[in-house]
Amino acid sequence: MHYKSRLAALGLALGNAIAFAQAIPSTTIVEFYLEPLNKYYLSAIPNEWAGLDALANLGWKRTGITYSANSANQTLTTKPVCRFFHPGVASHFFTIDPTECAILAAQPDFVNEGIGWYAYAAVGGVCPVNSTPFYRTFNNGANANNGPANHRYFTDFTFYQTYAAKGYALEGLTMCLPLSDGEKRADASRLLYQATFGAKPGDIDAVVSKGSSAWIDEQLAKPASQYTPRDWMPLSRPETCVNSNALPVTATSFCQRDNYTLFQLQREFFQQAFSRDDQLRQRTAWALSQLFVVSGIEANMAYGMIDYQQMLRDNAFGNFRTLMSKVTLHSAMGRMLDMVNNLKPDPTRGIEPNENYARELLQLFTLGLYQLNNDGTLKRGANGLPLDTYTQEDVEELAHVMTGWTNPTVPGQQPRDLNRTANTKG
């Protein structure tokens, strides 16, 4: 890009930043619910709030959910949100899309009630900084249990998705609502609560200032914190590997603790969680360790567990195929789920492959037990029971693939029989 174009883009960005900084929300959208008809309604007009509050005897009540909005075009980038009413189904509809506004305004069945509030339009499906997506669902009234046709709107994407199972059509992102200063801080606090091991005093201000996306991009670019690797040790602890408090204390004074327990790994985990700045990577690796579990009892060798946890950190932001390969071929997982030294079938010796890892790979690490619909609900057969994602035959066949792998020979050690005559995979 030419330097003048860069300056122009920078000027536009600064102009937008100033505009957004000035766009402090000036009104509130209140959600109401009419229980007898299962209808939701939004209003940014205080007089309407009072009117609906007075109709509590008819079933109108506030849901407790509110959203921020602008009552006027406070910036160059906010746009009017059209408000329409359909008397036939007694339902309101809101849109920021000028095309939708024009179409509905030309429909005799819809009453154009003017501007509901001002908000931002998404650009390429992305909301501007300091705004939040507003998703729309539609109940077309076809399901008798859902009542007459009606829309409901959400800023919570997960909550929005659950409405598919209730018979609502998910109509996607419809507009972007401005965030108040309190909402910005609450949103930043939520992000840091989920993506770090604890925010420091200035972290919330930093996220509010640069925006969530920029903060995440910075975190993705940070290198992984490193655990201190430990040397290989034999499974049977040598009699000379003990703990000693005798002075002077050296690197080998606590040989048993440092090599045959997870003390050093645990110590560094907490130290780095408190002090290092690659918080998102650390938190992601920790989450992965809860999915691809390796027991500290089953795989309690310090060198192995440290290497396994570092592998999760190094691959925390990579693709799933690579991560799954690394997990599968790590000695700690091989020991945990009995895949290491797993032999291919040999009927003459009565050998059948161990199915432990194959089963867990299907059940816990990838497919899960039952088939799911796109909204996460269970797929069911004609008998109403959940549909399995795999069969016992699938487990047995996959177990045949997971054979022939063994630990590498330690430098200076004689190869074991399995190293010399290891089966080829499958």
C-alpha positions as CSV (number, residue, x, y, z in Angstrom):
1,M,0.0,0.0,0.0
2,H,1.3,3.5,-0.9
3,Y,2.2,5.6,2.1
4,K,-0.5,8.2,1.3
5,S,-3.1,5.4,1.2
6,R,-1.8,4.2,4.6
7,L,-2.2,7.8,6.0
8,A,-5.7,8.0,4.6
9,A,-6.6,4.7,6.2
10,L,-5.1,5.8,9.5
11,G,-7.0,9.0,9.3
12,L,-10.3,7.1,8.7
13,A,-9.5,4.7,11.5
14,L,-8.8,7.6,13.9
15,G,-12.0,9.3,12.8
16,N,-14.0,6.2,13.5
17,A,-12.3,5.8,16.8
18,I,-13.2,9.3,17.8
19,A,-16.8,8.8,16.6
20,F,-17.2,5.6,18.6
21,A,-15.6,7.2,21.6
22,Q,-18.2,9.9,21.5
23,A,-21.1,7.5,21.0
24,I,-22.1,7.0,24.6
25,P,-25.5,5.1,24.5
26,S,-28.3,7.5,25.3
27,T,-31.2,5.2,25.7
28,T,-32.2,1.7,26.9
29,I,-34.1,-1.0,25.2
30,V,-36.3,-3.0,27.6
31,E,-37.6,-6.5,26.8
32,F,-41.1,-7.4,27.8
33,Y,-42.9,-10.7,27.7
34,L,-46.6,-11.5,27.3
35,E,-47.0,-14.8,28.9
36,P,-50.5,-15.9,27.7
37,L,-49.4,-15.6,24.1
38,N,-45.7,-16.4,24.5
39,K,-44.7,-13.0,22.8
40,Y,-41.6,-10.9,23.3
41,Y,-41.5,-7.2,22.7
42,L,-38.7,-4.5,22.7
43,S,-39.2,-0.9,23.4
44,A,-36.9,2.1,23.8
45,I,-39.7,4.4,24.7
46,P,-40.2,5.1,28.4
47,N,-43.9,6.0,28.0
48,E,-44.4,2.5,26.5
49,W,-42.6,0.9,29.4
50,A,-45.0,2.6,31.9
51,G,-48.0,1.5,29.7
52,L,-46.9,-2.1,29.6
53,D,-46.1,-2.1,33.4
54,A,-49.7,-1.0,34.0
55,L,-50.9,-4.1,32.0
56,A,-49.3,-6.6,34.3
57,N,-52.8,-8.0,35.0
58,L,-53.0,-9.1,31.4
59,G,-49.7,-10.9,31.6
60,W,-47.2,-8.3,30.5
61,K,-44.0,-8.3,32.5
62,R,-40.4,-7.3,32.1
63,T,-37.9,-10.1,31.5
64,G,-35.1,-8.2,33.3
65,I,-33.1,-8.1,30.0
66,T,-32.1,-4.6,28.8
67,Y,-29.8,-3.4,26.0
68,S,-28.1,-0.1,25.3
69,A,-28.9,2.0,22.2
70,N,-28.8,5.5,20.8
71,S,-31.9,7.7,20.8
72,A,-30.6,9.8,17.9
73,N,-27.9,9.7,15.2
74,Q,-25.1,10.6,17.6
75,T,-22.3,9.7,15.2
76,L,-21.7,9.6,11.5
77,T,-21.9,5.8,11.6
78,T,-25.1,5.1,13.5
79,K,-28.2,4.2,11.5
80,P,-31.9,4.3,12.2
81,V,-33.6,1.0,13.2
82,C,-37.0,0.7,11.5
83,R,-39.9,-0.4,13.7
84,F,-42.9,-2.1,12.1
85,F,-46.1,-3.6,13.6
86,H,-48.1,-6.4,12.0
87,P,-51.7,-6.1,13.4
88,G,-52.7,-9.6,12.1
89,V,-50.3,-11.4,14.5
90,A,-49.9,-8.5,16.9
91,S,-46.1,-8.6,16.6
92,H,-43.3,-6.0,16.1
93,F,-40.3,-6.3,13.8
94,F,-37.0,-4.3,14.0
95,T,-34.4,-4.0,11.3
96,I,-31.5,-1.7,10.4
97,D,-31.3,-2.9,6.8
98,P,-32.6,-0.2,4.5
99,T,-33.7,-2.8,1.9
100,E,-35.9,-4.6,4.5
101,C,-37.2,-1.2,5.7
102,A,-38.3,-0.3,2.2
103,I,-39.9,-3.7,1.5
104,L,-41.9,-3.7,4.7
105,A,-42.9,0.0,4.3
106,A,-44.5,-1.0,1.0
107,Q,-46.5,-3.9,2.5
108,P,-50.1,-3.0,3.5
109,D,-50.0,-5.6,6.3
110,F,-47.3,-3.8,8.2
111,V,-47.7,-0.5,10.0
112,N,-44.6,1.7,9.8
113,E,-44.1,3.1,13.3
114,G,-41.0,5.0,12.5
115,I,-37.6,4.7,14.2
116,G,-37.2,2.4,17.2
117,W,-33.7,3.5,18.1
118,Y,-30.2,4.0,16.4
119,A,-27.5,1.4,16.2
120,Y,-24.6,0.3,14.0
121,A,-24.7,-1.9,10.9
122,A,-22.4,-4.9,10.7
123,V,-19.7,-4.8,8.0
124,G,-19.0,-8.1,6.5
125,G,-20.7,-9.8,9.4
126,V,-18.5,-8.1,11.9
127,C,-19.6,-5.5,14.4
128,P,-17.6,-2.3,15.0
129,V,-15.4,-1.8,18.1
130,N,-17.4,-1.1,21.3
131,S,-20.6,-2.6,20.0
132,T,-22.2,-6.0,20.4
133,P,-24.0,-8.2,17.9
134,F,-27.8,-8.3,18.1
135,Y,-29.2,-11.6,16.8
136,R,-32.8,-12.2,15.6
137,T,-34.9,-15.3,15.8
138,F,-38.4,-15.9,14.4
139,N,-41.2,-18.2,15.5
140,N,-43.6,-18.5,12.6
141,G,-46.4,-19.8,14.7
142,A,-46.4,-23.2,13.0
143,N,-45.7,-24.9,16.3
144,A,-48.8,-24.7,18.5
145,N,-46.7,-24.8,21.6
146,N,-44.8,-21.7,20.7
147,G,-47.9,-19.4,20.2
148,P,-48.4,-16.9,17.4
149,A,-45.7,-15.6,15.2
150,N,-43.1,-13.5,17.0
151,H,-39.5,-12.4,16.9
152,R,-37.0,-12.4,19.8
153,Y,-33.6,-10.8,19.8
154,F,-30.3,-11.7,21.7
155,T,-26.8,-10.4,22.3
156,D,-25.9,-13.8,23.8
157,F,-25.0,-16.0,20.8
158,T,-25.2,-19.2,22.8
159,F,-28.6,-18.4,24.2
160,Y,-29.7,-17.4,20.7
161,Q,-28.7,-20.8,19.3
162,T,-30.8,-22.6,21.8
163,Y,-33.9,-21.2,20.3
164,A,-33.5,-23.5,17.2
165,A,-34.6,-26.4,19.5
166,K,-37.7,-24.4,20.4
167,G,-38.9,-24.2,16.8
168,Y,-37.5,-20.7,16.1
169,A,-35.7,-19.9,12.9
170,L,-32.3,-18.4,13.5
171,E,-32.2,-15.3,11.3
172,G,-28.7,-14.2,12.2
173,L,-27.0,-11.0,13.0
174,T,-29.4,-8.1,12.4
175,M,-27.6,-5.1,13.9
176,C,-24.9,-4.0,16.4
177,L,-25.8,-2.2,19.6
178,P,-23.5,0.3,21.3
179,L,-22.0,-0.6,24.6
180,S,-22.2,1.7,27.6
181,D,-19.0,2.3,29.6
182,G,-20.2,-0.1,32.2
183,E,-21.1,-2.8,29.6
184,K,-17.6,-2.3,28.0
185,R,-15.9,-3.0,31.3
186,A,-18.2,-5.9,32.1
187,D,-17.5,-7.4,28.6
188,A,-13.8,-6.9,29.1
189,S,-14.0,-8.5,32.5
190,R,-15.9,-11.5,31.2
191,L,-13.3,-12.0,28.5
192,L,-10.5,-11.8,30.9
193,Y,-12.3,-14.1,33.3
194,Q,-12.7,-16.7,30.6
195,A,-9.4,-16.3,28.7
196,T,-6.8,-15.7,31.5
197,F,-5.9,-17.0,35.0
198,G,-6.9,-13.6,36.5
199,A,-6.8,-10.0,35.4
200,K,-4.4,-7.5,36.8
201,P,-5.7,-4.0,37.7
202,G,-4.9,-2.4,34.3
203,D,-6.0,-5.3,32.1
204,I,-9.6,-4.3,32.0
205,D,-8.7,-0.8,30.9
206,A,-6.4,-2.2,28.3
207,V,-9.1,-4.4,26.7
208,V,-11.6,-1.6,26.8
209,S,-9.1,0.7,25.1
210,K,-7.9,-1.6,22.3
211,G,-11.0,-3.8,21.9
212,S,-11.5,-7.6,22.5
213,S,-10.4,-8.6,19.0
214,A,-7.1,-6.6,19.2
215,W,-6.4,-8.1,22.6
216,I,-7.0,-11.6,21.3
217,D,-4.8,-11.0,18.3
218,E,-2.0,-9.8,20.6
219,Q,-2.3,-12.9,22.7
220,L,-2.3,-15.2,19.6
221,A,1.1,-13.6,18.6
222,K,2.8,-14.2,22.0
223,P,5.3,-17.1,22.2
224,A,4.5,-19.9,24.6
225,S,5.9,-19.8,28.1
226,Q,8.3,-22.7,28.6
227,Y,8.4,-25.3,31.4
228,T,11.9,-26.3,32.5
229,P,12.5,-29.7,30.9
230,R,13.6,-32.7,33.1
231,D,16.0,-35.4,32.0
232,W,14.8,-39.0,31.4
233,M,14.8,-41.1,34.5
234,P,14.2,-44.9,34.8
235,L,10.8,-46.0,35.9
236,S,12.3,-47.7,39.0
237,R,13.8,-45.0,41.1
238,P,17.5,-45.6,41.8
239,E,18.4,-45.9,45.5
240,T,20.7,-42.9,45.1
241,C,17.8,-40.6,44.0
242,V,16.6,-39.3,47.3
243,N,15.7,-36.0,48.9
244,S,18.4,-34.4,51.1
245,N,18.3,-31.2,53.1
246,A,22.0,-31.3,53.7
247,L,23.8,-28.1,52.8
248,P,24.8,-26.9,50.3
249,V,21.5,-27.4,48.4
250,T,22.1,-28.3,44.8
251,A,20.1,-29.1,41.7
252,T,20.2,-32.8,42.7
253,S,19.4,-32.3,46.4
254,F,15.7,-33.3,45.9
255,C,16.1,-35.9,43.2
256,Q,13.1,-37.9,44.3
257,R,10.7,-34.9,44.5
258,D,11.9,-33.3,41.3
259,N,11.9,-36.5,39.1
260,Y,9.4,-38.9,40.6
261,T,6.6,-36.4,41.5
262,L,5.0,-33.6,39.6
263,F,6.1,-30.9,42.1
264,Q,8.2,-28.9,39.7
265,L,5.6,-28.9,37.0
266,Q,2.9,-27.8,39.5
267,R,5.1,-25.1,40.9
268,E,6.0,-23.7,37.4
269,F,2.3,-23.9,36.3
270,F,1.1,-21.6,39.1
271,Q,4.1,-19.3,38.8
272,Q,3.6,-18.8,35.1
273,A,-0.2,-18.5,35.4
274,F,0.4,-15.6,37.8
275,S,3.2,-13.9,36.0
276,R,3.5,-14.6,32.3
277,D,1.7,-12.6,29.7
278,D,0.7,-15.4,27.3
279,Q,-2.4,-15.9,29.3
280,L,-4.8,-17.0,26.5
281,R,-2.3,-19.7,25.4
282,Q,-1.9,-20.9,29.0
283,R,-5.6,-21.0,29.6
284,T,-6.3,-22.8,26.3
285,A,-3.6,-25.4,27.1
286,W,-5.1,-25.9,30.5
287,A,-8.5,-26.4,28.9
288,L,-7.0,-28.9,26.5
289,S,-5.5,-30.8,29.4
290,Q,-9.0,-31.3,30.8
291,L,-10.0,-32.9,27.5
292,F,-7.0,-34.9,26.6
293,V,-6.5,-36.1,30.2
294,V,-3.3,-37.7,31.3
295,S,-3.3,-38.9,34.9
296,G,-0.6,-37.7,37.3
297,I,-0.9,-41.1,39.0
298,E,-0.7,-43.2,35.8
299,A,2.0,-41.0,34.2
300,N,3.8,-39.6,37.1
301,M,7.3,-39.2,35.7
302,A,8.2,-35.5,35.8
303,Y,10.1,-35.5,32.4
304,G,7.1,-37.1,30.6
305,M,4.3,-35.0,32.1
306,I,6.3,-31.7,31.7
307,D,6.9,-32.5,28.0
308,Y,3.2,-33.4,27.5
309,Q,1.9,-30.2,29.1
310,Q,4.4,-28.2,27.0
311,M,3.2,-29.9,23.9
312,L,-0.3,-28.8,24.6
313,R,0.9,-25.2,25.0
314,D,2.9,-25.3,21.8
315,N,-0.1,-26.6,19.8
316,A,-2.8,-24.6,21.6
317,F,-3.4,-22.3,18.6
318,G,-2.7,-24.9,15.9
319,N,-5.1,-27.1,14.0
320,F,-6.9,-30.1,15.5
321,R,-5.3,-32.7,13.2
322,T,-1.8,-31.7,14.3
323,L,-2.9,-31.6,18.0
324,M,-4.6,-34.9,17.8
325,S,-1.5,-36.5,16.2
326,K,0.8,-35.0,18.9
327,V,-1.5,-36.3,21.7
328,T,-1.8,-39.7,20.2
329,L,1.9,-40.2,19.7
330,H,3.0,-38.8,23.1
331,S,4.5,-41.4,25.5
332,A,2.5,-39.9,28.4
333,M,-0.8,-40.6,26.6
334,G,0.5,-44.0,25.3
335,R,1.2,-45.0,28.9
336,M,-2.1,-43.5,30.1
337,L,-4.4,-45.3,27.6
338,D,-2.2,-48.4,26.8
339,M,-1.5,-47.6,23.2
340,V,2.3,-47.8,23.6
341,N,3.6,-51.3,22.9
342,N,0.2,-52.3,21.5
343,L,0.6,-55.3,19.3
344,K,-1.2,-56.2,16.1
345,P,-3.4,-59.3,16.1
346,D,-1.6,-62.7,16.3
347,P,-4.1,-65.6,16.6
348,T,-1.3,-68.1,17.1
349,R,-0.2,-66.3,20.3
350,G,-3.7,-65.2,21.3
351,I,-2.9,-61.5,20.8
352,E,-5.7,-59.0,20.2
353,P,-4.9,-55.2,20.1
354,N,-5.8,-53.2,23.2
355,E,-8.9,-51.2,22.5
356,N,-8.5,-48.6,25.2
357,Y,-7.1,-45.7,23.2
358,A,-9.2,-46.4,20.1
359,R,-12.3,-46.3,22.2
360,E,-11.4,-43.1,24.0
361,L,-10.3,-41.5,20.7
362,L,-13.8,-42.0,19.4
363,Q,-15.8,-41.4,22.6
364,L,-13.9,-38.5,24.3
365,F,-11.5,-36.9,21.9
366,T,-13.4,-36.7,18.6
367,L,-16.9,-38.0,17.8
368,G,-18.6,-38.6,21.1
369,L,-21.2,-41.3,21.9
370,Y,-24.2,-39.9,19.9
371,Q,-24.8,-38.1,16.7
372,L,-25.8,-34.4,17.0
373,N,-27.8,-31.9,15.0
374,N,-26.2,-28.6,14.1
375,D,-27.7,-27.0,17.2
376,G,-26.1,-29.6,19.5
377,T,-29.3,-31.6,20.2
378,L,-29.3,-35.3,19.9
379,K,-30.3,-37.0,16.6
380,R,-32.8,-39.8,17.3
381,G,-33.9,-42.8,15.4
382,A,-37.4,-44.0,14.6
383,N,-37.6,-45.5,18.1
384,G,-36.8,-42.2,19.7
385,L,-33.4,-43.3,21.0
386,P,-30.2,-41.4,20.3
387,L,-28.2,-42.6,17.3
388,D,-24.7,-44.0,18.0
389,T,-21.8,-42.4,16.3
390,Y,-19.8,-45.6,16.1
391,T,-20.1,-49.4,16.7
392,Q,-18.0,-51.9,18.6
393,E,-16.7,-53.1,15.2
394,D,-15.5,-49.5,14.6
395,V,-13.6,-49.6,17.9
396,E,-12.0,-53.0,17.0
397,E,-10.9,-51.8,13.5
398,L,-9.4,-48.6,14.9
399,A,-7.6,-50.5,17.5
400,H,-5.9,-52.4,14.7
401,V,-4.6,-49.1,13.4
402,M,-3.2,-48.1,16.8
403,T,-0.6,-50.8,16.9
404,G,3.2,-51.0,16.5
405,W,4.0,-47.8,18.4
406,T,6.6,-47.9,21.2
407,N,8.8,-45.6,23.1
408,P,12.1,-44.6,21.6
409,T,15.2,-46.2,22.9
410,V,17.0,-44.1,25.5
411,P,20.5,-43.0,24.2
412,G,23.1,-45.4,25.5
413,Q,20.5,-48.2,26.3
414,Q,20.1,-51.5,24.5
415,P,17.0,-51.7,22.3
416,R,14.2,-53.8,23.7
417,D,12.6,-56.6,21.7
418,L,9.7,-54.4,20.7
419,N,12.0,-51.7,19.4
420,R,13.8,-54.3,17.2
421,T,10.7,-56.1,16.0
422,A,8.0,-53.5,16.3
423,N,4.9,-54.1,14.2
424,T,4.2,-51.7,11.4
425,K,1.2,-49.5,12.0
426,G,-2.1,-51.4,11.3
